[in-house]
Amino acid sequence: MTEEEIKKTVFQLLQRIAPETDPSRLMPEENIREVLNIDSFDALQFIVSISEKLNVDIPEEDYGKTSNLKSLLAYLEKKVKK
């Protein structure tokens, strides 16, 4: 899976969690939860849906690596290539 495919998947899942937003407008360093106004429950649902959709394990101790788009995509690229 390419970086662009991962990014597209992330945006689709964010759109489901926060339908009134436009995830593609996120800047790489911006906090996803803050910018899209996502609460902790929706953030957890987002992580779970990423895990299921990309078939990767994201342990709770790694949740901090998913806070912004740049770190999330870098993290997922490593996980998907394993």
C-alpha positions as CSV (number, residue, x, y, z in Angstrom):
1,M,0.0,0.0,0.0
2,T,1.4,3.4,-1.0
3,E,1.6,6.5,1.2
4,E,-1.1,8.1,-0.9
5,E,-3.4,5.1,-0.5
6,I,-2.9,5.2,3.3
7,K,-3.6,8.9,3.3
8,K,-6.8,8.4,1.3
9,T,-7.9,5.7,3.7
10,V,-7.2,8.0,6.7
11,F,-9.1,10.8,5.2
12,Q,-12.1,8.5,4.5
13,L,-12.2,7.3,8.0
14,L,-11.8,10.8,9.5
15,Q,-14.7,11.9,7.3
16,R,-16.9,9.1,8.8
17,I,-15.9,10.2,12.3
18,A,-16.3,13.9,11.7
19,P,-18.6,14.2,8.6
20,E,-19.0,18.0,8.9
21,T,-15.2,18.5,8.4
22,D,-12.8,18.4,5.5
23,P,-9.8,16.3,6.7
24,S,-7.9,17.0,3.5
25,R,-7.4,20.6,4.8
26,L,-5.4,19.3,7.8
27,M,-1.8,20.6,7.9
28,P,0.8,17.9,8.6
29,E,1.7,19.2,12.1
30,E,-1.8,20.1,13.3
31,N,-3.4,18.0,16.0
32,I,-6.1,16.0,14.3
33,R,-8.5,15.9,17.3
34,E,-8.2,19.6,18.0
35,V,-8.6,20.8,14.4
36,L,-11.5,18.5,13.6
37,N,-13.0,18.8,17.1
38,I,-13.0,15.0,17.7
39,D,-13.8,13.8,21.2
40,S,-11.9,11.0,22.9
41,F,-14.6,8.4,22.1
42,D,-14.5,9.3,18.4
43,A,-10.7,9.3,18.4
44,L,-10.7,5.8,19.8
45,Q,-13.2,4.7,17.1
46,F,-10.9,6.3,14.5
47,I,-7.9,4.3,15.7
48,V,-9.9,1.1,15.8
49,S,-11.2,1.6,12.3
50,I,-7.7,2.3,11.0
51,S,-6.6,-0.9,12.6
52,E,-9.4,-2.9,11.0
53,K,-9.2,-1.2,7.6
54,L,-5.4,-1.5,7.2
55,N,-5.1,-4.7,9.2
56,V,-2.5,-3.3,11.6
57,D,-2.2,-3.5,15.3
58,I,-2.0,-0.1,17.1
59,P,-1.3,-0.7,20.8
60,E,-2.5,1.9,23.3
61,E,1.0,3.0,24.1
62,D,1.4,4.1,20.4
63,Y,-1.7,6.4,20.4
64,G,0.5,9.4,20.9
65,K,2.1,8.7,17.5
66,T,-1.2,9.2,15.8
67,S,-1.9,12.8,17.0
68,N,-1.1,14.6,13.8
69,L,-1.2,13.7,10.2
70,K,2.6,13.6,9.6
71,S,3.3,11.2,12.5
72,L,0.2,9.1,11.8
73,L,1.1,8.5,8.2
74,A,4.7,7.8,9.1
75,Y,3.6,5.3,11.8
76,L,1.1,3.6,9.5
77,E,3.6,3.3,6.6
78,K,6.0,1.4,8.9
79,K,3.1,-0.9,10.2
80,V,1.6,-1.6,6.7
81,K,5.0,-2.6,5.3
82,K,5.7,-5.2,8.0
